[in-house]
């Protein structure tokens, strides 16, 4: 039998935007509802920064970091299991701290690191589809995504949300420090030379500042529905 050569690749829903805009929550829920795979690309940068630290590699050592990036032994939990392992250690909580986010932002600015992680991210694209969450999903990694969404929220709103999350976990933080961290990270992610944070030309912008999680989810699923039905 002759295999049809032009079989369509698995569809991708790309969700980009700054940290704290709700990408993680919306992407996970959308993946669950669609029954698609999920890629948390930010976690890859966070894990790489942690692996570098454990090996005593400086955050600026582009060649050593890109070298380990392609070899990292990472395992993600599936479905509602949000745990992540580096080699045999579970590192879920370790990579979610503010420091880990800042370290990830630094390694993510290195071109060789981004190149080394490119194929690794694309390998997540499997049937029946993929929800890809990050900064450059629609502009670089999956330029042919069937739906590209750029989620935003004001820096103040994102700092407020993060503050509530951390206080609920019993972690003592100052709102003004969180706001300053968010602004520093936005600035670095948006102004780096390679794959800066910006919406793809064909992305749908959604400002989540005054929307509920469910409203955002319905809007995103509606966009996917338009393309797949
Ligand atoms: O989404 P996050 O907070 O887990 O991402 C951590 C850092 O990784 C963020 O500051 C920027 C970087 N990142 C990136 O450059 N490209 C991606 N696709 C995802 C994250």
py3Dmol code that shows the C-alpha trace and the ligand (Angstrom):
import py3Dmol

protein = """\
ATOM      1  CA  UNK A   1       0.000   0.000   0.000  1.00  0.00           C
ATOM      2  CA  UNK A   2       1.251   3.498  -0.767  1.00  0.00           C
ATOM      3  CA  UNK A   3       1.595   5.737   2.292  1.00  0.00           C
ATOM      4  CA  UNK A   4       0.221   9.242   1.675  1.00  0.00           C
ATOM      5  CA  UNK A   5       3.343  11.422   1.873  1.00  0.00           C
ATOM      6  CA  UNK A   6       1.607  14.674   2.759  1.00  0.00           C
ATOM      7  CA  UNK A   7      -0.031  13.543   5.982  1.00  0.00           C
ATOM      8  CA  UNK A   8      -0.698  16.635   8.130  1.00  0.00           C
ATOM      9  CA  UNK A   9       1.605  16.969  11.152  1.00  0.00           C
ATOM     10  CA  UNK A  10      -0.008  16.904  14.630  1.00  0.00           C
ATOM     11  CA  UNK A  11      -1.765  20.246  15.291  1.00  0.00           C
ATOM     12  CA  UNK A  12      -0.174  22.691  17.730  1.00  0.00           C
ATOM     13  CA  UNK A  13      -1.813  25.295  19.945  1.00  0.00           C
ATOM     14  CA  UNK A  14       0.969  27.793  20.802  1.00  0.00           C
ATOM     15  CA  UNK A  15       0.487  29.855  23.956  1.00  0.00           C
ATOM     16  CA  UNK A  16       3.096  32.560  24.528  1.00  0.00           C
ATOM     17  CA  UNK A  17       3.357  35.535  26.839  1.00  0.00           C
ATOM     18  CA  UNK A  18       5.209  36.976  29.813  1.00  0.00           C
ATOM     19  CA  UNK A  19       5.577  35.113  33.103  1.00  0.00           C
ATOM     20  CA  UNK A  20       2.516  35.217  35.344  1.00  0.00           C
ATOM     21  CA  UNK A  21      -0.038  35.927  32.587  1.00  0.00           C
ATOM     22  CA  UNK A  22      -1.666  32.556  33.237  1.00  0.00           C
ATOM     23  CA  UNK A  23      -0.051  30.563  30.409  1.00  0.00           C
ATOM     24  CA  UNK A  24       0.763  27.530  32.552  1.00  0.00           C
ATOM     25  CA  UNK A  25      -2.748  27.235  33.974  1.00  0.00           C
ATOM     26  CA  UNK A  26      -4.512  27.814  30.663  1.00  0.00           C
ATOM     27  CA  UNK A  27      -2.153  25.546  28.698  1.00  0.00           C
ATOM     28  CA  UNK A  28      -2.559  22.646  31.117  1.00  0.00           C
ATOM     29  CA  UNK A  29      -6.341  22.991  31.184  1.00  0.00           C
ATOM     30  CA  UNK A  30      -6.533  23.289  27.387  1.00  0.00           C
ATOM     31  CA  UNK A  31      -4.338  20.186  26.958  1.00  0.00           C
ATOM     32  CA  UNK A  32      -6.578  18.290  29.373  1.00  0.00           C
ATOM     33  CA  UNK A  33      -9.768  19.347  27.601  1.00  0.00           C
ATOM     34  CA  UNK A  34      -8.432  18.645  24.111  1.00  0.00           C
ATOM     35  CA  UNK A  35      -6.674  15.485  25.273  1.00  0.00           C
ATOM     36  CA  UNK A  36      -3.481  16.768  23.634  1.00  0.00           C
ATOM     37  CA  UNK A  37       0.123  16.548  24.850  1.00  0.00           C
ATOM     38  CA  UNK A  38       1.611  19.446  26.789  1.00  0.00           C
ATOM     39  CA  UNK A  39       5.008  21.126  26.541  1.00  0.00           C
ATOM     40  CA  UNK A  40       6.148  23.423  29.354  1.00  0.00           C
ATOM     41  CA  UNK A  41       9.123  24.930  27.523  1.00  0.00           C
ATOM     42  CA  UNK A  42       9.977  27.268  30.410  1.00  0.00           C
ATOM     43  CA  UNK A  43      10.606  24.192  32.563  1.00  0.00           C
ATOM     44  CA  UNK A  44      13.343  23.107  30.133  1.00  0.00           C
ATOM     45  CA  UNK A  45      15.199  26.407  30.658  1.00  0.00           C
ATOM     46  CA  UNK A  46      14.647  26.184  34.417  1.00  0.00           C
ATOM     47  CA  UNK A  47      15.955  22.583  34.517  1.00  0.00           C
ATOM     48  CA  UNK A  48      18.982  23.494  32.424  1.00  0.00           C
ATOM     49  CA  UNK A  49      19.852  26.357  34.786  1.00  0.00           C
ATOM     50  CA  UNK A  50      19.541  23.974  37.758  1.00  0.00           C
ATOM     51  CA  UNK A  51      21.611  21.254  36.058  1.00  0.00           C
ATOM     52  CA  UNK A  52      24.296  23.847  35.302  1.00  0.00           C
ATOM     53  CA  UNK A  53      24.327  24.980  38.909  1.00  0.00           C
ATOM     54  CA  UNK A  54      24.628  21.391  40.166  1.00  0.00           C
ATOM     55  CA  UNK A  55      27.596  20.860  37.844  1.00  0.00           C
ATOM     56  CA  UNK A  56      29.253  24.137  38.875  1.00  0.00           C
ATOM     57  CA  UNK A  57      28.786  25.725  35.428  1.00  0.00           C
ATOM     58  CA  UNK A  58      28.483  29.550  35.304  1.00  0.00           C
ATOM     59  CA  UNK A  59      25.159  30.919  33.971  1.00  0.00           C
ATOM     60  CA  UNK A  60      27.141  32.717  31.272  1.00  0.00           C
ATOM     61  CA  UNK A  61      29.091  29.645  30.044  1.00  0.00           C
ATOM     62  CA  UNK A  62      27.234  29.257  26.757  1.00  0.00           C
ATOM     63  CA  UNK A  63      29.289  26.393  25.390  1.00  0.00           C
ATOM     64  CA  UNK A  64      29.152  24.208  28.524  1.00  0.00           C
ATOM     65  CA  UNK A  65      25.418  24.894  29.008  1.00  0.00           C
ATOM     66  CA  UNK A  66      24.492  24.124  25.399  1.00  0.00           C
ATOM     67  CA  UNK A  67      26.569  20.979  25.615  1.00  0.00           C
ATOM     68  CA  UNK A  68      24.605  19.643  28.604  1.00  0.00           C
ATOM     69  CA  UNK A  69      21.271  20.963  27.189  1.00  0.00           C
ATOM     70  CA  UNK A  70      21.134  18.325  24.487  1.00  0.00           C
ATOM     71  CA  UNK A  71      22.019  15.507  26.905  1.00  0.00           C
ATOM     72  CA  UNK A  72      19.821  16.279  29.922  1.00  0.00           C
ATOM     73  CA  UNK A  73      17.943  13.265  31.263  1.00  0.00           C
ATOM     74  CA  UNK A  74      14.535  14.852  32.001  1.00  0.00           C
ATOM     75  CA  UNK A  75      11.220  13.170  32.709  1.00  0.00           C
ATOM     76  CA  UNK A  76       7.838  14.911  32.920  1.00  0.00           C
ATOM     77  CA  UNK A  77       4.808  13.434  34.698  1.00  0.00           C
ATOM     78  CA  UNK A  78       1.825  12.932  32.375  1.00  0.00           C
ATOM     79  CA  UNK A  79      -1.755  14.236  32.598  1.00  0.00           C
ATOM     80  CA  UNK A  80      -2.431  15.909  35.941  1.00  0.00           C
ATOM     81  CA  UNK A  81       0.910  14.730  37.361  1.00  0.00           C
ATOM     82  CA  UNK A  82       2.981  17.943  37.325  1.00  0.00           C
ATOM     83  CA  UNK A  83       6.143  16.366  38.743  1.00  0.00           C
ATOM     84  CA  UNK A  84       9.472  16.683  36.938  1.00  0.00           C
ATOM     85  CA  UNK A  85      12.652  14.624  37.334  1.00  0.00           C
ATOM     86  CA  UNK A  86      16.246  15.417  36.448  1.00  0.00           C
ATOM     87  CA  UNK A  87      18.094  12.117  36.241  1.00  0.00           C
ATOM     88  CA  UNK A  88      16.630  10.218  39.198  1.00  0.00           C
ATOM     89  CA  UNK A  89      15.818  13.241  41.424  1.00  0.00           C
ATOM     90  CA  UNK A  90      12.427  14.894  41.596  1.00  0.00           C
ATOM     91  CA  UNK A  91      13.050  18.636  41.146  1.00  0.00           C
ATOM     92  CA  UNK A  92       9.487  19.989  40.767  1.00  0.00           C
ATOM     93  CA  UNK A  93       9.641  22.490  43.630  1.00  0.00           C
ATOM     94  CA  UNK A  94      13.300  23.347  43.153  1.00  0.00           C
ATOM     95  CA  UNK A  95      12.732  24.782  39.668  1.00  0.00           C
ATOM     96  CA  UNK A  96       9.656  26.843  40.636  1.00  0.00           C
ATOM     97  CA  UNK A  97      11.404  29.380  42.879  1.00  0.00           C
ATOM     98  CA  UNK A  98      11.916  33.031  41.876  1.00  0.00           C
ATOM     99  CA  UNK A  99      15.701  32.421  41.749  1.00  0.00           C
ATOM    100  CA  UNK A 100      15.238  29.456  39.404  1.00  0.00           C
ATOM    101  CA  UNK A 101      13.087  31.666  37.142  1.00  0.00           C
ATOM    102  CA  UNK A 102      15.740  34.386  37.062  1.00  0.00           C
ATOM    103  CA  UNK A 103      18.475  31.808  36.299  1.00  0.00           C
ATOM    104  CA  UNK A 104      16.296  30.335  33.518  1.00  0.00           C
ATOM    105  CA  UNK A 105      15.850  33.789  32.004  1.00  0.00           C
ATOM    106  CA  UNK A 106      19.648  34.230  31.953  1.00  0.00           C
ATOM    107  CA  UNK A 107      20.419  30.889  30.249  1.00  0.00           C
ATOM    108  CA  UNK A 108      17.510  31.435  27.831  1.00  0.00           C
ATOM    109  CA  UNK A 109      19.276  34.512  26.446  1.00  0.00           C
ATOM    110  CA  UNK A 110      22.170  32.360  25.130  1.00  0.00           C
ATOM    111  CA  UNK A 111      21.739  31.525  21.391  1.00  0.00           C
ATOM    112  CA  UNK A 112      23.553  28.144  21.537  1.00  0.00           C
ATOM    113  CA  UNK A 113      21.321  27.056  24.427  1.00  0.00           C
ATOM    114  CA  UNK A 114      18.167  27.921  22.476  1.00  0.00           C
ATOM    115  CA  UNK A 115      19.480  26.054  19.436  1.00  0.00           C
ATOM    116  CA  UNK A 116      20.290  22.992  21.557  1.00  0.00           C
ATOM    117  CA  UNK A 117      16.764  22.917  23.013  1.00  0.00           C
ATOM    118  CA  UNK A 118      14.948  23.436  19.702  1.00  0.00           C
ATOM    119  CA  UNK A 119      14.702  19.812  18.536  1.00  0.00           C
ATOM    120  CA  UNK A 120      13.991  18.673  22.056  1.00  0.00           C
ATOM    121  CA  UNK A 121      10.912  20.921  22.117  1.00  0.00           C
ATOM    122  CA  UNK A 122       9.772  19.847  18.657  1.00  0.00           C
ATOM    123  CA  UNK A 123       9.911  16.198  19.733  1.00  0.00           C
ATOM    124  CA  UNK A 124       6.903  16.846  21.999  1.00  0.00           C
ATOM    125  CA  UNK A 125       4.727  17.266  18.894  1.00  0.00           C
ATOM    126  CA  UNK A 126       2.815  14.001  18.701  1.00  0.00           C
ATOM    127  CA  UNK A 127      -0.694  12.903  17.774  1.00  0.00           C
ATOM    128  CA  UNK A 128      -3.386  13.849  18.527  1.00  0.00           C
ATOM    129  CA  UNK A 129      -1.908  17.333  19.142  1.00  0.00           C
ATOM    130  CA  UNK A 130       0.265  19.549  21.336  1.00  0.00           C
ATOM    131  CA  UNK A 131      -0.338  22.553  23.549  1.00  0.00           C
ATOM    132  CA  UNK A 132       3.006  24.388  23.690  1.00  0.00           C
ATOM    133  CA  UNK A 133       3.544  26.961  26.430  1.00  0.00           C
ATOM    134  CA  UNK A 134       6.425  29.446  26.322  1.00  0.00           C
ATOM    135  CA  UNK A 135       7.812  32.675  24.930  1.00  0.00           C
ATOM    136  CA  UNK A 136       8.648  31.751  21.328  1.00  0.00           C
ATOM    137  CA  UNK A 137       6.322  28.848  20.540  1.00  0.00           C
ATOM    138  CA  UNK A 138       4.474  30.750  17.803  1.00  0.00           C
ATOM    139  CA  UNK A 139       7.430  32.805  16.531  1.00  0.00           C
ATOM    140  CA  UNK A 140      10.232  30.187  16.399  1.00  0.00           C
ATOM    141  CA  UNK A 141       9.532  26.643  17.583  1.00  0.00           C
ATOM    142  CA  UNK A 142       6.120  25.931  16.005  1.00  0.00           C
ATOM    143  CA  UNK A 143       5.655  28.619  13.369  1.00  0.00           C
ATOM    144  CA  UNK A 144       2.965  26.479  11.697  1.00  0.00           C
ATOM    145  CA  UNK A 145       0.813  26.198  14.865  1.00  0.00           C
ATOM    146  CA  UNK A 146      -2.883  26.137  13.933  1.00  0.00           C
ATOM    147  CA  UNK A 147      -3.673  28.623  16.706  1.00  0.00           C
ATOM    148  CA  UNK A 148      -1.266  31.128  18.275  1.00  0.00           C
ATOM    149  CA  UNK A 149      -2.307  32.923  21.422  1.00  0.00           C
ATOM    150  CA  UNK A 150      -0.389  35.671  23.203  1.00  0.00           C
ATOM    151  CA  UNK A 151      -1.570  35.997  26.798  1.00  0.00           C
ATOM    152  CA  UNK A 152      -0.773  39.194  28.655  1.00  0.00           C
ATOM    153  CA  UNK A 153      -1.713  40.873  31.916  1.00  0.00           C
ATOM    154  CA  UNK A 154      -0.358  44.054  33.464  1.00  0.00           C
ATOM    155  CA  UNK A 155       2.849  43.654  35.514  1.00  0.00           C
ATOM    156  CA  UNK A 156       0.926  44.800  38.619  1.00  0.00           C
ATOM    157  CA  UNK A 157      -1.775  42.159  38.087  1.00  0.00           C
ATOM    158  CA  UNK A 158       0.850  39.431  37.548  1.00  0.00           C
ATOM    159  CA  UNK A 159       2.710  40.480  40.701  1.00  0.00           C
ATOM    160  CA  UNK A 160      -0.586  40.450  42.672  1.00  0.00           C
ATOM    161  CA  UNK A 161      -1.392  36.912  41.446  1.00  0.00           C
ATOM    162  CA  UNK A 162       2.094  35.625  42.285  1.00  0.00           C
ATOM    163  CA  UNK A 163       1.944  37.297  45.707  1.00  0.00           C
ATOM    164  CA  UNK A 164      -1.338  35.527  46.530  1.00  0.00           C
ATOM    165  CA  UNK A 165       0.068  32.160  45.365  1.00  0.00           C
ATOM    166  CA  UNK A 166       3.206  32.482  47.489  1.00  0.00           C
ATOM    167  CA  UNK A 167       1.401  33.748  50.598  1.00  0.00           C
ATOM    168  CA  UNK A 168      -1.063  30.831  50.286  1.00  0.00           C
ATOM    169  CA  UNK A 169       1.955  28.496  50.293  1.00  0.00           C
ATOM    170  CA  UNK A 170       3.203  30.169  53.502  1.00  0.00           C
ATOM    171  CA  UNK A 171       6.138  31.857  51.703  1.00  0.00           C
ATOM    172  CA  UNK A 172       6.832  35.347  53.023  1.00  0.00           C
ATOM    173  CA  UNK A 173       7.464  37.829  50.180  1.00  0.00           C
ATOM    174  CA  UNK A 174       7.080  41.538  49.514  1.00  0.00           C
ATOM    175  CA  UNK A 175       4.761  42.601  46.703  1.00  0.00           C
ATOM    176  CA  UNK A 176       7.150  45.387  45.644  1.00  0.00           C
ATOM    177  CA  UNK A 177      10.035  42.864  45.302  1.00  0.00           C
ATOM    178  CA  UNK A 178       7.879  40.578  43.153  1.00  0.00           C
ATOM    179  CA  UNK A 179       6.857  43.483  40.924  1.00  0.00           C
ATOM    180  CA  UNK A 180      10.502  44.530  40.490  1.00  0.00           C
ATOM    181  CA  UNK A 181      11.517  40.918  39.625  1.00  0.00           C
ATOM    182  CA  UNK A 182       8.709  40.645  37.059  1.00  0.00           C
ATOM    183  CA  UNK A 183       9.729  43.920  35.431  1.00  0.00           C
ATOM    184  CA  UNK A 184      13.413  42.864  35.278  1.00  0.00           C
ATOM    185  CA  UNK A 185      12.519  39.502  33.729  1.00  0.00           C
ATOM    186  CA  UNK A 186      10.091  41.052  31.198  1.00  0.00           C
ATOM    187  CA  UNK A 187      12.770  43.476  30.209  1.00  0.00           C
ATOM    188  CA  UNK A 188      15.403  40.765  29.680  1.00  0.00           C
ATOM    189  CA  UNK A 189      13.030  38.378  27.872  1.00  0.00           C
ATOM    190  CA  UNK A 190      11.707  41.151  25.587  1.00  0.00           C
ATOM    191  CA  UNK A 191      15.011  42.784  24.742  1.00  0.00           C
ATOM    192  CA  UNK A 192      17.323  39.814  24.177  1.00  0.00           C
ATOM    193  CA  UNK A 193      18.838  39.513  20.723  1.00  0.00           C
ATOM    194  CA  UNK A 194      17.526  36.014  20.024  1.00  0.00           C
ATOM    195  CA  UNK A 195      13.856  34.941  20.037  1.00  0.00           C
ATOM    196  CA  UNK A 196      12.685  37.941  22.087  1.00  0.00           C
ATOM    197  CA  UNK A 197       9.291  37.768  23.758  1.00  0.00           C
ATOM    198  CA  UNK A 198       6.818  39.213  21.257  1.00  0.00           C
ATOM    199  CA  UNK A 199       3.526  38.095  19.713  1.00  0.00           C
ATOM    200  CA  UNK A 200       3.685  36.318  16.344  1.00  0.00           C
ATOM    201  CA  UNK A 201       2.165  38.418  13.547  1.00  0.00           C
ATOM    202  CA  UNK A 202      -0.736  35.926  13.375  1.00  0.00           C
ATOM    203  CA  UNK A 203      -1.247  35.565  17.143  1.00  0.00           C
ATOM    204  CA  UNK A 204      -4.496  36.430  18.922  1.00  0.00           C
ATOM    205  CA  UNK A 205      -3.766  38.758  21.852  1.00  0.00           C
ATOM    206  CA  UNK A 206      -5.713  38.130  25.049  1.00  0.00           C
ATOM    207  CA  UNK A 207      -5.304  40.459  28.039  1.00  0.00           C
ATOM    208  CA  UNK A 208      -6.231  38.325  31.040  1.00  0.00           C
ATOM    209  CA  UNK A 209      -6.041  41.160  33.622  1.00  0.00           C
ATOM    210  CA  UNK A 210      -9.777  41.223  34.247  1.00  0.00           C
ATOM    211  CA  UNK A 211     -10.776  37.777  32.948  1.00  0.00           C
ATOM    212  CA  UNK A 212     -11.443  34.600  34.922  1.00  0.00           C
ATOM    213  CA  UNK A 213      -9.516  31.398  34.150  1.00  0.00           C
ATOM    214  CA  UNK A 214     -12.657  29.890  32.680  1.00  0.00           C
ATOM    215  CA  UNK A 215     -13.292  32.877  30.398  1.00  0.00           C
ATOM    216  CA  UNK A 216      -9.743  32.681  29.019  1.00  0.00           C
ATOM    217  CA  UNK A 217      -9.990  28.903  28.588  1.00  0.00           C
ATOM    218  CA  UNK A 218     -13.292  29.148  26.695  1.00  0.00           C
ATOM    219  CA  UNK A 219     -11.849  31.812  24.403  1.00  0.00           C
ATOM    220  CA  UNK A 220      -8.753  29.697  23.621  1.00  0.00           C
ATOM    221  CA  UNK A 221     -10.737  26.483  23.086  1.00  0.00           C
ATOM    222  CA  UNK A 222     -13.114  28.404  20.827  1.00  0.00           C
ATOM    223  CA  UNK A 223     -10.175  29.442  18.627  1.00  0.00           C
ATOM    224  CA  UNK A 224      -8.992  25.810  18.363  1.00  0.00           C
ATOM    225  CA  UNK A 225     -12.519  24.687  17.570  1.00  0.00           C
ATOM    226  CA  UNK A 226     -12.711  27.115  14.666  1.00  0.00           C
ATOM    227  CA  UNK A 227      -9.585  25.556  13.131  1.00  0.00           C
ATOM    228  CA  UNK A 228     -10.335  21.919  13.757  1.00  0.00           C
ATOM    229  CA  UNK A 229     -14.071  21.585  13.113  1.00  0.00           C
TER     230      UNK A 229
END
"""
ligand_1 = """\
20
LIG
O 7.652 30.330 31.650
P 8.732 30.276 32.727
O 8.604 31.347 33.780
O 8.855 28.921 33.331
O 10.110 30.561 31.945
C 11.325 30.717 32.620
C 12.278 31.550 31.765
O 12.631 30.800 30.597
C 11.701 32.874 31.260
O 12.201 33.966 31.988
C 12.152 32.985 29.843
C 12.648 31.648 29.457
N 11.859 31.019 28.397
C 12.216 31.302 27.103
O 13.114 32.098 26.878
N 11.586 30.677 26.075
C 10.592 29.826 26.304
N 9.988 29.234 25.276
C 10.179 29.551 27.639
C 10.826 30.186 28.665
"""
view = py3Dmol.view(width=600, height=400)
view.addModel(protein, "pdb")
view.setStyle({"model": 0}, {"cartoon": {"style": "trace"}})
view.addModel(ligand_1, "xyz")
view.setStyle({"model": 1}, {"stick": {}})
view.zoomTo()
view.show()
